[in-house]
Amino acid sequence: MKSERSYIDTSAVAKWYVRENRSQDVRDYIMSAAPLAICWLTVLEMKSLLARRRRAKDLDARLEARIFGTFQEDVRKGVLVCHEVNNEMLVGALGIMQMLPATQLSTLDAIHLSVAREIRSGEFATADSVQADAAETLGLRLISFC
């Protein structure tokens, strides 16, 4: 399986599409490090994030659709390489949660970390401080946008 240099989680990749604190840093990183690995969980989380922003009236339905379409186009072009999530990765996420019992790691964050490990990604990019700590503990080179 081809291994991308870095796995980027939803908290970081979202900053490329929605202006937030550190968005320019994420843009610079993506432009220099692409292609970057993501997984189908990222696609679902991006859709959820954009819908939540629409419901909060931070963006309208047209802008939501345009942003999600741009995200999907970046996947189609190979800027973001989308990996499947399989049962071994879910078992790996359970293992990560068991290895880090004192960490308040969410289920979804453990899945992202498990996918990164399974595809042998050496770097892990995130804007989530809990996930950043877990990535470092697991021996992944951290790219932090916290």
Buried (B, 14 or more C-beta within 10 A) or exposed (E): EEBBEBBBBBBBBBBBBBEEEBBEBBEEBBEEBBBBBBBEBBBEBBBEBBBEBBEEEEBEEEBBEBBBEEBBEBBEEEBBBBBEBEEEBBEBBBEBBEEBEEBEBEEBBBBBBBBBBBBEBEBBBBBBEBBBBBBEBBEBEBBBBB
